[in-house]
Amino acid sequence: MKVIRFVFALVLFLISLLAIIPAPNYDAWELSIVVTELGWIIALASLLVFLPGWWRTALGRLAAGLGFAAFVLSLSPILRALPIARALPSRLQTAFGDTTAKSLPGAAARSKSFVGRDWIIGIHKEKVRHDSFGYLAGDGERLGIDLYRPLNSGEALPLVVMIHGGSWRGGTRAELAALNPYLAARGYAVASIDYRLAPKFPHPAASQDVDRAIRFLKANSSQLQLDPSRIVLVGRSAGGQLALLHAYTANDPSIRGVVAFYAPSDQNYGYEHPSNPRVINSIDVLEKFLAGNPKTVPAAYHDASPVNFVSGSTPPTLLIHGVKDELVSVHQSERLDSALAQSGRSHLFLRFPWATHGCDYFINGPCGQISTYAIERFLAAVLKQN
C-alpha cells in the first residue's frame, strides 16, 4: 500500500509540474491543457495521498510531501488567474469604452470574469438554433459553415465569424465549438467556417476562403437574418492569423473588430524562432503553408503576417495568449500589441501567465471563462448600432 501511495503521489507531482514548466513533447502539451485549466481534478486526486496511515513510514511521508506539492502546483494557475480576472472589467472599459453587455436580447452576459462554481460543474448551456450549409471556395470546392442563432429572434443579428485553428493544415469548423452556442444564446449569429488546407492549398487559399465565406454570408444576410454591417472575426491559432489578416487588409467597414487567440502574426519571426520540434515542427508548418521559406518566397511571408498591415484604420483588436504557449510563442502577440500601440489603435492584450496553446479548450477553465467574459464585452462595445 505504501509503495502504491508513493507511486501515485509521484505521478501526480510530475503531471502537476506541467502547470509551471513547458511541455517537453506533443502529448505532454495536450495533458498540460488539462493541468492548467482543470487543476481542481489534480488537486482533488492529490488528497487521496493523505488517507489514514501516511505518517507511519518514511515513504508515506515522502508521498505526502509530493501530494502536497501536486496540490499547490495544480491550483497555481487559479492563483495567477484571479488578479487578471479582477482587473479585467476596468481594462476592457479603458481599451474599448462602454462594454456594457446589455444591448442585445438573449441570455444574460456573465456578471463575473471567473466563477469557481462554473470551473467545477461547467457553464450552463442554453438551447440555440444550429444550421449547416455550404459555400464555394476559390477553386469551386464546396466548404461548410455552421450557423448558430438564438431560438427566437425576429431581427437582423450582428455576426461573429469563427475561424478554426490547426496549423493551416488541419482542423474543422466543429472544433472548440462551446463558445459558438454560448454567444448565439446572447443575441449574436455565429458562423463557424471551414477553409482549404495546406499543403494542397497553400497561402493565400485560406485567406481567399475567409473572404468568400464572409461575402456569402453578406449576400444571404436577409434570408439568414444577419446584419451585414456589423461583423466581428474570431480566430484561434492559424485561424487567428487568418482573422487578423482579413480584418487588417480587407478595408471593409463592416468588420467592426477582431479577436485572436494565440495567433502567429509574424511569419518571419516564427521561422527565425521555431517551436520545440518535439511539440510541433513549426518550420515545416510554415514551409507547407507558405510553399517555401523566407528566402524562396519572401513576399508570402510578408503578406501572411498581420503585423505588417497595422495602420490608422485597423479595427479594434482583442489579443489572447498564454505565456506558456509551446506552439506559438507569446512574443508573437507581444509584437503585434506593440505595433497596435504605436499606431494608436484600440486594442487589449490579455496575457495569461499560466496558460498554454489551446487554453480555451475548456470554456469553464480560467482561460475559457476570462476570455469569454472579455469577448462578450468586446462584442458589446464594437457591435453597437451607429
RAQUI-V726471 format. One record per residue. N is the residue number from 1. RES is the residue in one small letter. NEAR is the number of other ideal C-beta (glycine too) atoms within 8 Angstrom. D_LAST is the distance of its C-alpha to the last C-alpha in Angstrom with 1 decimal. Layout:
n	res	near	d_last
N	RES	NEAR	D_LAST
N	RES	NEAR	D_LAST
//
This chain:
n	res	near	d_last
1	m	5	68.4
2	k	10	68.1
3	v	7	67.6
4	i	7	64.9
5	r	14	63.2
6	f	13	63.3
7	v	8	62.0
8	f	11	59.2
9	a	16	58.2
10	l	10	58.5
11	v	8	56.3
12	l	15	53.6
13	f	13	53.9
14	l	7	53.6
15	i	11	50.5
16	s	16	48.9
17	l	9	49.4
18	l	12	46.5
19	a	13	44.2
20	i	6	45.1
21	i	5	46.6
22	p	6	45.3
23	a	13	46.3
24	p	7	49.3
25	n	9	48.6
26	y	9	46.3
27	d	6	47.7
28	a	10	47.5
29	w	14	43.8
30	e	8	43.0
31	l	11	45.0
32	s	14	43.3
33	i	13	40.0
34	v	10	41.8
35	v	14	43.5
36	t	16	40.4
37	e	15	38.1
38	l	10	40.6
39	g	15	43.1
40	w	10	44.1
41	i	9	46.1
42	i	15	48.2
43	a	12	48.6
44	l	7	49.8
45	a	8	52.2
46	s	15	53.6
47	l	9	54.8
48	l	8	57.3
49	v	14	59.2
50	f	7	60.2
51	l	7	62.0
52	p	3	65.4
53	g	8	67.9
54	w	12	65.7
55	w	6	67.6
56	r	5	71.1
57	t	6	71.2
58	a	5	70.0
59	l	10	68.1
60	g	14	66.4
61	r	10	65.4
62	l	10	64.1
63	a	16	62.0
64	a	13	60.6
65	g	8	59.6
66	l	14	57.8
67	g	16	56.2
68	f	9	55.0
69	a	10	53.6
70	a	16	51.8
71	f	13	50.3
72	v	8	49.0
73	l	12	47.7
74	s	16	45.9
75	l	11	44.0
76	s	12	43.3
77	p	14	39.9
78	i	10	38.7
79	l	7	40.1
80	r	11	38.0
81	a	14	34.9
82	l	9	34.8
83	p	7	34.1
84	i	11	31.1
85	a	14	29.9
86	r	7	30.3
87	a	8	28.5
88	l	13	25.6
89	p	9	23.2
90	s	7	23.5
91	r	9	23.3
92	l	14	20.0
93	q	10	18.7
94	t	5	20.1
95	a	9	18.8
96	f	13	15.1
97	g	5	14.4
98	d	8	13.6
99	t	12	14.9
100	t	6	15.6
101	a	11	16.1
102	k	6	15.9
103	s	6	12.5
104	l	10	14.1
105	p	5	17.4
106	g	8	20.5
107	a	6	23.0
108	a	5	22.5
109	a	11	21.6
110	r	10	24.5
111	s	4	25.4
112	k	7	27.5
113	s	11	27.3
114	f	12	31.0
115	v	8	33.1
116	g	6	36.8
117	r	6	37.4
118	d	10	34.8
119	w	13	36.5
120	i	8	39.7
121	i	5	39.0
122	g	6	35.7
123	i	9	32.2
124	h	4	32.0
125	k	6	30.8
126	e	8	29.0
127	k	5	29.6
128	v	11	27.0
129	r	8	27.2
130	h	8	28.4
131	d	7	29.0
132	s	7	30.4
133	f	7	30.5
134	g	7	31.1
135	y	11	29.8
136	l	9	31.9
137	a	14	32.3
138	g	8	33.2
139	d	7	36.9
140	g	6	36.4
141	e	7	36.9
142	r	8	35.0
143	l	14	33.0
144	g	10	31.4
145	i	16	28.1
146	d	13	27.8
147	l	13	24.8
148	y	14	24.3
149	r	13	22.2
150	p	12	22.5
151	l	7	25.5
152	n	4	23.8
153	s	10	20.4
154	g	4	19.8
155	e	5	16.1
156	a	6	14.6
157	l	13	14.3
158	p	13	12.5
159	l	16	15.3
160	v	14	17.5
161	v	15	20.3
162	m	14	23.4
163	i	14	26.0
164	h	15	29.5
165	g	13	32.0
166	g	13	35.7
167	s	11	36.7
168	w	12	35.4
169	r	10	38.6
170	g	5	38.1
171	g	10	35.9
172	t	7	34.0
173	r	11	30.7
174	a	6	32.6
175	e	9	33.1
176	l	9	31.6
177	a	9	29.9
178	a	9	29.6
179	l	13	26.1
180	n	12	24.9
181	p	13	25.8
182	y	13	24.9
183	l	14	21.2
184	a	14	21.4
185	a	12	22.8
186	r	13	19.8
187	g	10	17.4
188	y	14	16.8
189	a	14	18.6
190	v	15	20.8
191	a	14	22.6
192	s	13	25.6
193	i	16	27.2
194	d	9	30.6
195	y	13	31.5
196	r	12	34.8
197	l	11	36.9
198	a	12	39.2
199	p	8	42.0
200	k	5	42.2
201	f	9	38.8
202	p	10	38.2
203	h	13	35.2
204	p	7	33.1
205	a	14	33.5
206	a	15	31.3
207	s	12	28.5
208	q	10	28.9
209	d	15	28.8
210	v	16	25.5
211	d	10	24.1
212	r	12	25.8
213	a	15	24.7
214	i	12	21.0
215	r	8	21.8
216	f	11	23.7
217	l	15	21.0
218	k	10	18.5
219	a	6	21.4
220	n	9	22.1
221	s	13	18.6
222	s	5	19.4
223	q	5	22.8
224	l	9	21.5
225	q	12	18.6
226	l	12	16.1
227	d	9	12.5
228	p	10	13.4
229	s	6	10.0
230	r	11	9.8
231	i	14	13.2
232	v	17	15.1
233	l	16	18.8
234	v	15	21.5
235	g	20	25.1
236	r	15	28.4
237	s	17	31.1
238	a	16	31.5
239	g	15	28.3
240	g	17	26.6
241	q	16	28.0
242	l	14	26.7
243	a	18	23.2
244	l	17	23.1
245	l	13	24.8
246	h	15	22.4
247	a	15	19.3
248	y	13	21.0
249	t	7	22.6
250	a	8	20.6
251	n	4	18.4
252	d	7	15.8
253	p	4	12.1
254	s	9	11.5
255	i	13	13.5
256	r	10	11.2
257	g	15	14.4
258	v	17	18.0
259	v	15	20.7
260	a	17	24.3
261	f	14	27.4
262	y	17	30.6
263	a	21	29.7
264	p	11	32.2
265	s	14	30.1
266	d	13	33.2
267	q	12	35.8
268	n	10	38.4
269	y	10	38.3
270	g	14	38.6
271	y	13	41.6
272	e	6	43.3
273	h	7	42.7
274	p	9	43.5
275	s	11	43.4
276	n	9	46.5
277	p	9	48.0
278	r	6	49.3
279	v	12	45.8
280	i	11	44.2
281	n	8	45.5
282	s	13	42.3
283	i	9	44.2
284	d	7	45.0
285	v	12	41.5
286	l	13	40.1
287	e	10	43.0
288	k	12	42.4
289	f	15	38.6
290	l	13	38.9
291	a	10	42.3
292	g	8	44.2
293	n	8	44.2
294	p	9	42.7
295	k	5	45.8
296	t	6	46.0
297	v	10	42.3
298	p	8	40.6
299	a	6	37.8
300	a	12	36.8
301	y	14	36.7
302	h	9	34.5
303	d	9	32.1
304	a	13	31.7
305	s	13	30.8
306	p	14	27.1
307	v	10	28.4
308	n	8	29.4
309	f	10	25.9
310	v	13	24.0
311	s	7	22.5
312	g	6	20.1
313	s	5	17.4
314	t	12	18.1
315	p	11	15.2
316	p	14	15.4
317	t	17	18.7
318	l	14	20.7
319	l	14	24.4
320	i	14	27.0
321	h	18	30.7
322	g	14	34.0
323	v	10	36.6
324	k	11	39.4
325	d	13	37.9
326	e	13	41.0
327	l	11	39.3
328	v	14	36.5
329	s	8	37.1
330	v	12	34.7
331	h	8	35.3
332	q	15	33.0
333	s	16	29.9
334	e	11	31.4
335	r	12	31.6
336	l	17	28.0
337	d	11	27.0
338	s	8	29.0
339	a	10	27.5
340	l	12	23.9
341	a	9	25.1
342	q	7	27.0
343	s	10	23.9
344	g	5	21.9
345	r	11	19.3
346	s	6	17.4
347	h	12	19.7
348	l	12	22.1
349	f	9	25.5
350	l	13	27.1
351	r	9	30.8
352	f	16	33.0
353	p	8	36.7
354	w	13	38.2
355	a	15	36.3
356	t	13	37.4
357	h	11	35.9
358	g	11	34.5
359	c	15	34.1
360	d	15	31.5
361	y	9	34.0
362	f	11	34.5
363	i	11	31.2
364	n	11	33.2
365	g	14	34.6
366	p	15	33.4
367	c	16	31.5
368	g	15	30.0
369	q	18	29.0
370	i	16	27.6
371	s	12	25.7
372	t	13	24.3
373	y	15	23.2
374	a	15	21.5
375	i	13	19.8
376	e	13	18.5
377	r	14	17.0
378	f	17	15.7
379	l	15	13.9
380	a	16	12.5
381	a	13	11.2
382	v	12	9.9
383	l	11	8.6
384	k	8	6.3
385	q	3	3.8
386	n	2	0.0
//
